[in-house]
Amino acid sequence: MSKSARVDSSHRIVGLGACGIDMLAAVRTYPQPDEKTRTIDPIQYYGGGNCSNTLVAVSRLGLSCSLVAKIGQDANGALVRDELIKEGICVDHVYIRDYLQTPLTYIIVDQSASTRTCIHSPAAEGVLCGDLYPGAILKNATMCILDTRHTEAAIMLAKAAQQRCIPVLLDVERERDGLQDLIPLADYLVTNTAYPQLYNPTSNNRVEAMCSLLLESNAKMVITTLGSAGSVLVVRKSECTSEVSEGCEEIYGLKVTSTFIHVTADESRRYVDMSNTKHTASNNNNTSTNTFTSETVPASTSHTASTLECIYVIECPAVEVEQVVDTTGAGDAFIGGIVYGLSARLTPAHMLVVAANVAGKKIGEMGARNGLPTWQELHGLLSEKVSQ
């Protein structure tokens, strides 16, 4: 990553979403029911929450960040706030309430299986529309990120961002009340492995489901994280500032594959693959192709029927690491890399590689934030891969 790829700190990223304490217990193996086990090390306490973790990742990469969240006036709340300030994140809109307990997530890290199990205790009240002052929150903002918590407040802030031509990135993990009203307000959608096919359960494979989500929303691109299998991005050709070449390209040691498909929607909003391009995609560990079915899917408000679209499909593997210590927050770290890549105007392929390296660095440390790289560390890591 060249020096020119560094984003200056005038970029201001505003995030609204989860914020709390992560209580981590590392065990050798996850216990069976009624079985007792011991932690490997003393229980550790860290700041956590999807949106908060992503902002820490972005802040370490040199961008200015501000969080909108709600915490309790308790010891955990003080720990959360102090850690955010230490990371350089503006907490002017982190609302403290004396009648709330700060959200807490108990995380059991199974070191033998490299997995983690989360038990979440939310606050009794989230961020409310009445808490928000969008003009002040979005002042000088260059991007707004949301993690689907506090949905009504998120919709309000997304609409305010849209009015100010501030792009919105939405992190989607599962269905929530109001989510279908929030998705159309997003410019960029980042999902976990499961969500695309929750959105379109009639799809034949993940890529088809991702294309449905892309074409039925206002999003410029949809990105899906696949854990140790890497990530997939689908983007309209019309949104690419430079031509994407089909084939395999090695970027900082990762082999990124780009293909394209043509899709169209008939009067019933049924998506059909018009290119007959066969695209191999991982789907529940089975290999399938992206031939589109003629199942009826929800109508889009932004794209008229019978519109032919060229969609690029870009796949990036995960970074190989010597030891996976803790996957907590890996997806949040990945999104931090995406936010950085968008701000730096990297190509989609380069953006996925940067995000993969941010996430790969994180999983080598316990907690959602300890392994997150600074810009200097990321630059050094990528420079080493070029010289190898």
Buried (B, 14 or more C-beta within 10 A) or exposed (E): BEEEBBBEEEBBBBBBBBBBBBBBBBBEEBEEEEEEBEBEEEEBBBBBBBBBBBBBBBBBBBBBBBBBBBBBEBEBBBBBBEBBEEBBBBBEBBBBBEEBBBBBBBBBBBBEEBBBEEEBEEBEBBBEEEBBEBEEBBEEBBBBBBBBBBBBBBBBBBBBBBEEEBBBBBBBBEEBEEBEBBBBBBBBBBBBBEBBBBBBEEBBBBBBBBBBBBBBBBBBBBBBBBBBEBBBBBBBEEEBEEEBEEEEBEBBBBEBBBBBBBBBBEEEBBBEBBBEBEBBBBBEEEEBBBBBBEBEBEEBEEBEEEEEBBBBBBBBBBBEBEEBBBBBBBBBBBBBBBBBBBBBEBBBBBBBBBBBBBBBBBBBBBBBBBBBBEBEBBBEBBEEBEEE
